[in-house]
């Protein structure tokens, strides 16, 4: 079995063995224009699932413009419906302007934290409004190993319990489940697969990532001997403890409805609304 067959077989097994979705599911791929989400979208379509894409324009200059152009071209070539939205449409300005204003107003969060909160909020809201059953993200084994280690270093075990091939903890009608069919695939293999298929992509990392904790953890793991083995070991051992983590924190978890926007939240006012309120200070 060659590389492509092995890669596709791992993807298919991840879907089936973790019950991520079925042929009856309405699947929405959160498509950034990068290699991970593009490969996930391509394979889900190839395997015959009912899939559409959603791209959210962050407004990061030429980087976002090129990713949006690549995503549109890819979906057109492969006959996939593309749903489009943007930070400007929903929050009134681009990610860069949001970040700049929040910093001026005393909010000390790095770029990735701000972007992550707002993007997850929009993904869930739009997927629910469009009546999709599941959101697919392009997270791979490298991403998951980094997230696991970050949560250990921060002693954030409640967040740890939300990881895994199926993200999240609490099930509710207002939450659209997020799943990761590339969960057991290495980033290098995804890059190789995409290049073998000549996908038109930007392989550069987001220009706003320089200050992120994740970036530092990524560099640390990749500097170790046999980094792929390290990532595999981190994820394999985490998977063994995940059921107990989910059982523990499911009992302690609570779900509120944000009093400002009506979206699900762990507090009376969700993090997104608190950030947006800070834009108006």
C-alpha positions as CSV (number, residue, x, y, z in Angstrom):
1,X,0.0,0.0,0.0
2,X,1.5,3.4,-1.1
3,X,1.6,6.6,0.9
4,X,-1.7,8.0,-0.6
5,X,-3.6,4.8,0.2
6,X,-2.3,4.6,3.7
7,X,-3.0,8.3,4.4
8,X,-6.6,8.0,3.1
9,X,-7.2,4.7,5.0
10,X,-6.1,6.4,8.3
11,X,-8.5,9.3,7.6
12,X,-11.4,6.9,6.8
13,X,-10.7,4.8,9.9
14,X,-10.6,7.8,12.2
15,X,-14.1,8.8,11.0
16,X,-15.5,5.3,11.3
17,X,-13.8,4.1,14.6
18,X,-14.7,7.4,16.4
19,X,-18.2,7.7,14.9
20,X,-17.5,11.3,13.8
21,X,-20.3,11.4,11.2
22,X,-22.3,9.2,8.8
23,X,-23.4,9.4,5.2
24,X,-26.7,10.9,6.5
25,X,-24.9,13.8,8.3
26,X,-24.9,17.3,6.9
27,X,-21.2,18.1,7.3
28,X,-19.6,21.6,7.3
29,X,-15.9,21.9,7.0
30,X,-14.3,25.0,8.5
31,X,-12.0,25.9,5.7
32,X,-9.2,28.4,6.3
33,X,-7.5,27.9,2.9
34,X,-4.6,26.1,4.5
35,X,-3.5,22.5,3.8
36,X,-5.2,20.8,6.8
37,X,-8.8,22.0,6.2
38,X,-8.4,21.7,2.4
39,X,-7.3,18.1,2.6
40,X,-10.1,17.3,5.1
41,X,-12.6,18.9,2.7
42,X,-11.2,17.0,-0.3
43,X,-11.3,13.6,1.4
44,X,-14.8,14.0,2.8
45,X,-16.1,14.9,-0.6
46,X,-14.1,12.0,-2.2
47,X,-15.6,9.5,0.3
48,X,-19.1,10.5,-0.8
49,X,-20.3,12.4,2.3
50,X,-22.8,15.3,2.2
51,X,-20.4,18.2,2.7
52,X,-20.2,22.0,2.3
53,X,-17.5,24.4,3.3
54,X,-17.5,27.6,5.4
55,X,-14.8,30.2,5.3
56,X,-14.5,33.1,7.7
57,X,-12.5,36.0,6.4
58,X,-10.4,37.4,9.2
59,X,-9.2,40.4,7.3
60,X,-5.5,39.8,7.7
61,X,-4.4,41.7,4.6
62,X,-3.0,39.8,1.6
63,X,-2.8,36.6,3.7
64,X,-6.6,36.4,4.1
65,X,-7.2,37.6,0.5
66,X,-5.0,34.8,-0.9
67,X,-6.5,32.1,1.3
68,X,-10.0,33.2,0.4
69,X,-9.1,33.1,-3.3
70,X,-7.6,29.6,-3.0
71,X,-10.7,28.3,-1.1
72,X,-13.1,29.7,-3.7
73,X,-11.1,28.2,-6.5
74,X,-10.8,24.8,-4.8
75,X,-14.6,24.6,-4.1
76,X,-15.4,25.6,-7.6
77,X,-13.1,22.9,-9.1
78,X,-14.5,20.2,-6.8
79,X,-18.1,21.3,-7.0
80,X,-18.4,22.0,-3.3
81,X,-20.8,24.7,-2.0
82,X,-18.9,27.4,-0.2
83,X,-20.5,29.5,2.6
84,X,-18.7,32.8,3.3
85,X,-18.7,35.1,6.3
86,X,-16.2,37.5,7.9
87,X,-15.2,39.2,11.1
88,X,-16.1,42.6,9.6
89,X,-19.7,41.4,8.8
90,X,-20.3,40.1,12.3
91,X,-18.1,42.2,14.6
92,X,-17.8,45.5,12.6
93,X,-14.1,45.3,11.8
94,X,-11.2,42.9,10.9
95,X,-9.3,40.7,13.3
96,X,-6.3,43.1,13.2
97,X,-8.5,46.1,14.1
98,X,-10.2,44.2,16.9
99,X,-6.9,43.1,18.3
100,X,-5.5,46.6,18.1
101,X,-8.5,48.2,19.7
102,X,-8.7,45.6,22.5
103,X,-5.0,46.2,23.3
104,X,-5.6,50.0,23.4
105,X,-8.4,49.3,25.8
106,X,-6.3,47.3,28.2
107,X,-7.2,43.7,27.1
108,X,-4.0,41.6,27.5
109,X,-4.7,38.6,25.3
110,X,-2.5,37.4,22.5
111,X,-3.6,37.4,18.9
112,X,-4.4,33.6,18.7
113,X,-6.6,33.7,21.9
114,X,-8.7,36.6,20.6
115,X,-9.0,35.0,17.1
116,X,-9.8,31.6,18.6
117,X,-12.6,32.8,20.8
118,X,-14.3,34.8,18.0
119,X,-13.8,32.2,15.3
120,X,-15.3,29.3,17.4
121,X,-18.2,31.5,18.3
122,X,-19.0,32.2,14.6
123,X,-18.4,28.7,13.5
124,X,-20.9,27.3,16.0
125,X,-23.5,30.1,15.4
126,X,-23.4,29.9,11.6
127,X,-23.3,26.1,11.5
128,X,-26.4,25.9,13.7
129,X,-28.2,28.5,11.7
130,X,-27.4,26.7,8.5
131,X,-28.7,23.4,10.1
132,X,-25.5,21.3,9.9
133,X,-25.1,18.3,12.0
134,X,-21.3,18.5,12.5
135,X,-18.4,20.9,12.0
136,X,-15.1,19.4,10.7
137,X,-11.9,21.2,11.6
138,X,-8.4,20.4,10.2
139,X,-6.7,19.7,13.5
140,X,-4.0,17.0,13.3
141,X,-1.9,15.0,15.7
142,X,0.7,17.8,15.9
143,X,-2.0,20.3,16.9
144,X,-3.4,17.9,19.5
145,X,-0.1,17.1,21.0
146,X,0.6,20.8,21.4
147,X,-2.8,21.5,23.0
148,X,-2.4,18.6,25.4
149,X,1.0,19.8,26.6
150,X,-0.2,23.4,26.8
151,X,-3.1,22.4,29.1
152,X,-0.8,20.4,31.3
153,X,1.7,23.3,31.6
154,X,-1.2,25.7,32.4
155,X,-2.8,23.1,34.8
156,X,-6.0,23.5,32.8
157,X,-7.6,20.1,33.1
158,X,-11.2,21.2,32.4
159,X,-10.0,22.4,29.0
160,X,-8.1,19.1,28.6
161,X,-11.3,17.2,28.9
162,X,-12.7,19.0,25.8
163,X,-10.1,17.6,23.5
164,X,-10.1,14.4,21.4
165,X,-11.4,13.4,18.0
166,X,-14.7,14.8,19.1
167,X,-14.3,18.3,20.7
168,X,-16.3,19.6,23.5
169,X,-17.9,18.1,26.6
170,X,-21.5,19.2,27.2
171,X,-24.1,18.2,24.6
172,X,-26.8,20.7,23.8
173,X,-29.0,21.7,20.9
174,X,-27.1,25.0,20.7
175,X,-23.8,23.3,20.2
176,X,-22.9,21.9,16.8
177,X,-20.4,19.0,17.5
178,X,-16.8,19.7,16.2
179,X,-14.8,16.7,14.9
180,X,-11.3,16.1,13.7
181,X,-10.9,13.4,11.0
182,X,-7.2,14.3,10.6
183,X,-6.7,13.7,14.4
184,X,-4.2,10.8,13.9
185,X,-2.4,12.3,10.8
186,X,0.9,14.1,11.0
187,X,1.2,17.6,9.7
188,X,4.2,16.6,7.5
189,X,2.0,13.8,5.9
190,X,-0.8,16.3,5.3
191,X,1.6,18.7,3.6
192,X,3.0,15.8,1.5
193,X,-0.5,14.6,0.5
194,X,-1.6,18.1,-0.5
195,X,1.5,18.7,-2.6
196,X,1.1,15.3,-4.3
197,X,-2.3,16.5,-5.4
198,X,-1.1,19.9,-6.5
199,X,-3.6,21.8,-4.3
200,X,-3.2,25.5,-4.7
201,X,-2.5,26.5,-1.1
202,X,-0.5,28.9,1.1
203,X,1.8,26.8,3.3
204,X,2.9,29.8,5.4
205,X,1.8,30.0,9.0
206,X,-0.6,32.9,10.0
207,X,1.5,36.0,10.3
208,X,-0.1,36.8,13.7
209,X,1.2,33.6,15.4
210,X,4.6,34.9,16.5
211,X,3.5,35.8,20.0
212,X,1.5,32.7,20.8
213,X,2.2,30.1,23.5
214,X,1.3,27.4,21.1
215,X,4.1,28.5,18.8
216,X,6.6,28.1,21.6
217,X,5.3,24.7,22.5
218,X,5.4,23.6,18.9
219,X,9.1,24.6,18.6
220,X,9.9,22.8,21.9
221,X,8.3,19.5,20.7
222,X,9.9,19.7,17.3
223,X,13.3,20.3,18.8
224,X,13.2,17.0,20.7
225,X,14.7,13.7,19.3
226,X,12.2,11.8,17.2
227,X,9.5,14.5,17.4
228,X,6.9,12.4,15.6
229,X,7.3,9.6,18.1
230,X,6.9,12.1,20.9
231,X,3.7,13.5,19.4
232,X,2.3,10.0,18.9
233,X,3.1,9.1,22.5
234,X,1.5,12.2,23.9
235,X,-1.7,11.6,22.0
236,X,-1.9,7.9,22.6
237,X,-1.5,8.2,26.3
238,X,-3.9,11.1,26.4
239,X,-6.6,9.1,24.6
240,X,-6.3,6.4,27.3
241,X,-7.1,8.9,30.1
242,X,-9.7,11.0,28.1
243,X,-12.8,8.9,29.1
244,X,-12.1,9.5,32.8
245,X,-11.4,13.2,32.2
246,X,-14.7,13.6,30.4
247,X,-16.6,11.8,33.1
248,X,-15.1,13.9,35.9
249,X,-15.6,17.3,34.2
250,X,-19.0,16.5,32.7
251,X,-20.3,16.3,36.3
252,X,-18.8,19.7,37.1
253,X,-19.6,21.4,33.9
254,X,-22.5,23.9,33.5
255,X,-24.2,25.5,30.5
256,X,-25.5,29.0,30.6
257,X,-27.1,31.1,27.8
258,X,-25.4,34.4,27.3
259,X,-27.7,37.2,28.4
260,X,-26.3,39.5,25.7
261,X,-26.4,37.3,22.5
262,X,-28.3,34.1,23.4
263,X,-25.4,31.8,22.5
264,X,-24.2,29.0,24.8
265,X,-21.7,30.0,27.4
266,X,-20.1,28.9,30.7
267,X,-21.0,32.3,32.2
268,X,-23.8,34.8,32.2
269,X,-22.0,36.8,29.5
270,X,-20.0,34.8,27.0
271,X,-16.3,35.6,26.3
272,X,-17.1,36.9,22.8
273,X,-19.6,39.4,24.1
274,X,-17.2,40.5,26.8
275,X,-14.6,41.1,24.1
276,X,-17.0,43.0,21.9
277,X,-18.1,45.2,24.8
278,X,-14.4,46.1,25.3
279,X,-14.2,47.4,21.7
280,X,-16.7,50.0,22.7
281,X,-15.0,51.3,25.8
